[in-house]
């Protein structure tokens, strides 16, 4: 490890301790207690993910009141946006990911407010770059990749009308089956668009896959893999439903459906490279391939029918004029 990196670790640890002392001595004990929890979960130096009890401490902040939940998310965002350290940024994002997956509704609601007012890139990490050394520059790519996935995760939840994890909980106990009989074609297509965009974000991975040897990056990839497994299921159920409705789709809906399936197939290589043999789901890829083939065949048939109709109309007009 180089001198500059060692110096950063020492300075970062001292800065964390200084921030903790300053927070403890704050005249606002309620907010200071929240900030201490966030600081302890996102420390400098270590390339390990926050421990389970640190994450649990953050999540518990959503139990008491809306004010406490608001202070928690605000402190976490302040920490994320004030750091130039890739490891600290990844720990902040990992903590956010756990809030999305395990947090109480009040915490998720406060997080969603940032997405509502901040727009598509509400985490504001598109230009994040840690220039300490070549490795931190590579880690910065993982920061940007992870942030984009979390932003898309919340967007998917918004489009579907519920969090991916809440659907998982219901389906695990077998009390809810997907029923799209009352869903419009356009709604299902918009769902697929959002879900496929999530898959594309996953597949647009950094080229420094060797950094998965770091336990923090490894745990992040494992968590994203779990999200992707849920997204696969949501895509599969909607593709199957639209396949059954294929003959009722309009031309524009066919085009949208075909484009989404093609886009999903295009990101397969990147996803496979990231997860290796995990979450292969060959049945889903077979369904996508078969559905695409049927769509192309139906569109071709309808195109030929349209041409035949135009010829008949032309001959009818010609016979009348003669």
Phi, psi and omega in degrees: 000132185288164181300316183297322180290319177299317180296320179297318181299314179298312180296322179295317178297318178296321179295319178298316180295319178297319179295321178296316179296315179298321181291319179297324181275002181297152179280357179244082187302327182295310180292326181294323178297320178295315181295326177297320179297317180293317180298318182292333180277343187231048184289159174284166167093293187288141176263017176267151177291160175304141181293162181301321183287334174290317177296318179298324179295321178294312182298326181293344180293345179272005184275325191281305186201165177294324180298316180294319179297319178297317179296323179298309182294321179298316179296321180293317178293321177299317179297316181297315187276349180262350183266148172245009180266121184299322181294318178296317179299317179296322178293322176297315180295321178296322177294318176299318180301318179292326175295316178299318185275325188237350185289160177285160186306321185296325176290316179298323180297317178294323178294321180296334178296323177295319179295323182293314184271335184269348179081195188301321182252053188293340178283344171056049180239019182299331183249015181299136180204122176257108188263022181299313180200175182305322181293319180292330175293323175292320177297329179298327177295323177292325177299311182295319178298312183295318179300317180297323180292318180293322176298317179290328177302313180291325178294320177299316179299321179295317181292316182286338181088006177197159179288145177307322185288329178291325176293322179298314182300319181292319183286332179297320181271001172071025183262356180217128174250147178295129179227106184255013185300330181263002182274140177286153176304317182297323178294316179296321179293320178294323175301312182298319178303313181293319180293319178294323178297323175299312180300322179293322176297320178297316183287343180273059192275158174296155181274357181266062183295339179297340180289354174294350175292340174282131188299329179294312180295319179301316181292325177296314179298320179297318180293319178295324178300320178295319176298315182297325177300319179292321179296320177304315181297316181295322177295314184300316181294324181283323177297317180297320180293316180290331175297320179292334181262010192310318184289345180265358181283145175279172181299318179293325178291322175303312183298315179298316180297313181297318179298319180295316180296320179295317179297320179296316179297325182295335182265003183299318185298314180296319179296316180297323180294322181286313188263354182056241183266004179279144175054040180294313177049062181301330180298320180295314180296324176296318178299315180298315180297314181294319181294319177301316181298318179295318180300313180298318181295315181295317180297323179293317179298316181294325177296318178294320177298320179296319179296319179296321179297318179296321180295316180298314180298320179296316180294324179296316180294323180294319181292326179291319182292332180276000000 
